[in-house]
Amino acid sequence: MQEMADVVVIGAGVIGCSTAYHLARMGITDVLVLEMNQVGSGSSGKSASMLSLQFGTDELGTRMAKYSYARYMHFEEEVGVPIDFKKIGWVSLATQESAEHLRRSAELLQSLDIETEILSPEEIKRRYPEINTEDIVLGTWGPDDGTVDPHMIMWGYIRRAREIGVKLHQGVRATGIRVRHGQVEGVLTSEGFVATRTVVNAGGPWAIEIGKWVSVDIPIINAARSIVVTGPFPAIPSTWPFFEDLTAEWYFRPEGPGVLMGMGKTPTEELDIPFRLEVVDAMMDTAAHRVPVLMKAPFMTGWTGVRPLTADEQPILGPVPAVEGFILNCGWGGAGIIQAPIAGQLVAELISDGRASTLDISPFRIERFEGP
Ligand SMILES: Cc1cc2nc3c(=O)[nH]c(=O)nc-3n(C[C@H](O)[C@H](O)[C@H](O)COP(=O)(O)OP(=O)(O)OC[C@H]3O[C@@H](n4cnc5c(N)ncnc54)[C@H](O)[C@@H]3O)c2cc1C
């Protein structure tokens, strides 16, 4: 492996791949990406594969999603790889408990010109008869959301980056960061030392551990979420959109001839979590209330991933005051797939020009978590 690089990116999930690509696109091509496993083996390979504009609950996050969505619509032209986007749409369902939140979120989306329609329970029932709307107060419909292939996003970014000069090493673990007089000097790896003055922490759920090497406490809350996929299940039409039950924090959408469901927000220190069958029962109990017919769906497969959340649901971006050259691009929570284009763009601008110009990233700096 090479002995020095201008920039070392730790982690080849969607955020690390996007960062490497955007750096190369801005002319910083002496970049080394270290991935302890394989591209996409972390959270990015375990998502529900949704590009969602409807996910946004705050203005900044929604503006970023809008930027990223627009970039994805031209991904193939820009990067040369198709991402298999299917515009299936997104329905949010709210009971009394979550109705006010959904109404405010819809108003925000509409104010930002994101097409969002308010649906009455009667309209939901008319469109989707299998949904139990007894306790539903309102719903929303966003036609623009859809599914993608996150692996194609990652391979697209990393392939193009490599064509321009970036080096990717899979199966190489970063094990430490050497700092001298408050400045990064290099990265220790399972294959030796790489001298560099700039390290990007794109470690997803592992970002906390990477921070510890330089005594930086990264306030990510890792939370486990499981996905269950059923076998063929014609009772749910394959033309249906993504449905999110806000109060139950449970969702489902068609997946091939079957159905994909997701649920869970359990804090975890374990980051490689095996799938446990108990999850299927918990998921089915929730499904039984909202879409009773789903009880009959045959379980086929499932997995558990980790979402690197933060207390204010915003990512952690930018430099760290005490360690010159240590740059954070982490804490993307449950929205890292949709937000990857802006995540890479902002951090590459910061490294290339000393500041991010697409938008002000000061609200995302780690200092916001410091106590009084
Ligand atoms: C069940 C589930 C469903 C989700 N659904 C969606 C969705 O529909 N839409 C959406 O936008 N987002 C979704 N998300 C969130 C999204 O998956 C994450 O926000 C995103 O994948 C984070 O990407 P990342 O690159 O930061 O982390 P990761 O993909 O985890 O990448 C980090 C990489 O760093 C590597 N690494 C760590 N430490 C080291 C080291 N020391 N040396 C070398 N390599 C290292 C890891 O192996 C890993 O590959 C979902 C997440 C989960 C768990």
The ligand as an SDF file (V2000), in Angstrom:
LIG
                    3D

 53 58  0  0  0  0  0  0  0  0999 V2000
  -32.3370   -0.6130    8.5080 C   0  0  0  0  0  0  0  0  0  0  0  0
  -31.8980    0.7200    7.9480 C   0  0  0  0  0  0  0  0  0  0  0  0
  -32.6840    1.3350    6.9790 C   0  0  0  0  0  0  0  0  0  0  0  0
  -32.2620    2.5530    6.4150 C   0  0  0  0  0  0  0  0  0  0  0  0
  -32.9810    3.0730    5.3800 N   0  0  0  0  0  0  0  0  0  0  0  0
  -32.5710    4.2190    4.7720 C   0  0  0  0  0  0  0  0  0  0  0  0
  -33.2540    4.7250    3.6360 C   0  0  0  0  0  0  0  0  0  0  0  0
  -34.2110    4.1200    3.1570 O   0  0  0  0  0  0  0  0  0  0  0  0
  -32.8070    5.8820    3.1010 N   0  0  0  0  0  0  0  0  0  0  0  0
  -31.7270    6.5540    3.5850 C   0  0  0  0  0  0  0  0  0  0  0  0
  -31.3910    7.6340    3.0640 O   0  0  0  0  0  0  0  0  0  0  0  0
  -31.0090    6.0700    4.6340 N   0  0  0  0  0  0  0  0  0  0  0  0
  -31.4020    4.9150    5.2410 C   0  0  0  0  0  0  0  0  0  0  0  0
  -30.7100    4.4080    6.3010 N   0  0  0  0  0  0  0  0  0  0  0  0
  -29.5540    5.1400    6.8140 C   0  0  0  0  0  0  0  0  0  0  0  0
  -28.3140    4.9200    5.9740 C   0  0  0  0  0  0  0  0  0  0  0  0
  -28.1680    3.5460    5.7010 O   0  0  0  0  0  0  0  0  0  0  0  0
  -27.0860    5.4630    6.7160 C   0  0  0  0  0  0  0  0  0  0  0  0
  -27.3050    6.8080    7.1120 O   0  0  0  0  0  0  0  0  0  0  0  0
  -25.8570    5.4480    5.8060 C   0  0  0  0  0  0  0  0  0  0  0  0
  -25.6860    4.1570    5.2550 O   0  0  0  0  0  0  0  0  0  0  0  0
  -24.5970    5.8510    6.5690 C   0  0  0  0  0  0  0  0  0  0  0  0
  -23.5280    5.7300    5.6710 O   0  0  0  0  0  0  0  0  0  0  0  0
  -22.0270    5.8220    6.1630 P   0  0  0  0  0  0  0  0  0  0  0  0
  -21.1840    5.7540    4.9480 O   0  0  0  0  0  0  0  0  0  0  0  0
  -21.8820    6.9810    7.0960 O   0  0  0  0  0  0  0  0  0  0  0  0
  -21.8310    4.5240    7.0900 O   0  0  0  0  0  0  0  0  0  0  0  0
  -21.5110    3.0100    6.6620 P   0  0  0  0  0  0  0  0  0  0  0  0
  -22.2550    2.6030    5.4710 O   0  0  0  0  0  0  0  0  0  0  0  0
  -21.6680    2.1850    7.8970 O   0  0  0  0  0  0  0  0  0  0  0  0
  -20.0000    3.0740    6.2450 O   0  0  0  0  0  0  0  0  0  0  0  0
  -18.9400    3.1230    7.1630 C   0  0  0  0  0  0  0  0  0  0  0  0
  -17.8610    2.2030    6.6590 C   0  0  0  0  0  0  0  0  0  0  0  0
  -16.6840    2.4190    7.4150 O   0  0  0  0  0  0  0  0  0  0  0  0
  -16.0060    1.1940    7.5220 C   0  0  0  0  0  0  0  0  0  0  0  0
  -15.0990    1.3090    8.6720 N   0  0  0  0  0  0  0  0  0  0  0  0
  -15.4480    1.5780    9.9520 C   0  0  0  0  0  0  0  0  0  0  0  0
  -14.3490    1.6200   10.7330 N   0  0  0  0  0  0  0  0  0  0  0  0
  -13.2810    1.3840    9.9230 C   0  0  0  0  0  0  0  0  0  0  0  0
  -11.8790    1.2910   10.1510 C   0  0  0  0  0  0  0  0  0  0  0  0
  -11.3630    1.4200   11.3700 N   0  0  0  0  0  0  0  0  0  0  0  0
  -11.0660    1.0520    9.0950 N   0  0  0  0  0  0  0  0  0  0  0  0
  -11.5930    0.8950    7.8400 C   0  0  0  0  0  0  0  0  0  0  0  0
  -12.9180    0.9510    7.5850 N   0  0  0  0  0  0  0  0  0  0  0  0
  -13.7490    1.2080    8.5960 C   0  0  0  0  0  0  0  0  0  0  0  0
  -17.1340    0.1910    7.7230 C   0  0  0  0  0  0  0  0  0  0  0  0
  -16.7370   -1.1260    7.3870 O   0  0  0  0  0  0  0  0  0  0  0  0
  -18.2150    0.7400    6.8180 C   0  0  0  0  0  0  0  0  0  0  0  0
  -18.2090    0.1300    5.5370 O   0  0  0  0  0  0  0  0  0  0  0  0
  -31.0730    3.1810    6.8720 C   0  0  0  0  0  0  0  0  0  0  0  0
  -30.2980    2.5530    7.8440 C   0  0  0  0  0  0  0  0  0  0  0  0
  -30.6940    1.3340    8.3770 C   0  0  0  0  0  0  0  0  0  0  0  0
  -29.8200    0.6440    9.3960 C   0  0  0  0  0  0  0  0  0  0  0  0
  1  2  1  0
  2  3  1  0
  2 52  2  0
  3  4  2  0
  4  5  1  0
  4 50  1  0
  5  6  2  0
  6  7  1  0
  6 13  1  0
  7  8  2  0
  7  9  1  0
  9 10  1  0
 10 11  2  0
 10 12  1  0
 12 13  2  0
 13 14  1  0
 14 15  1  0
 14 50  1  0
 15 16  1  0
 16 17  1  0
 16 18  1  0
 18 19  1  0
 18 20  1  0
 20 21  1  0
 20 22  1  0
 22 23  1  0
 23 24  1  0
 24 25  2  0
 24 26  1  0
 24 27  1  0
 27 28  1  0
 28 29  2  0
 28 30  1  0
 28 31  1  0
 31 32  1  0
 32 33  1  0
 33 34  1  0
 33 48  1  0
 34 35  1  0
 35 36  1  0
 35 46  1  0
 36 37  1  0
 36 45  1  0
 37 38  2  0
 38 39  1  0
 39 40  1  0
 39 45  2  0
 40 41  1  0
 40 42  2  0
 42 43  1  0
 43 44  2  0
 44 45  1  0
 46 47  1  0
 46 48  1  0
 48 49  1  0
 50 51  2  0
 51 52  1  0
 52 53  1  0
M  END
$$$$
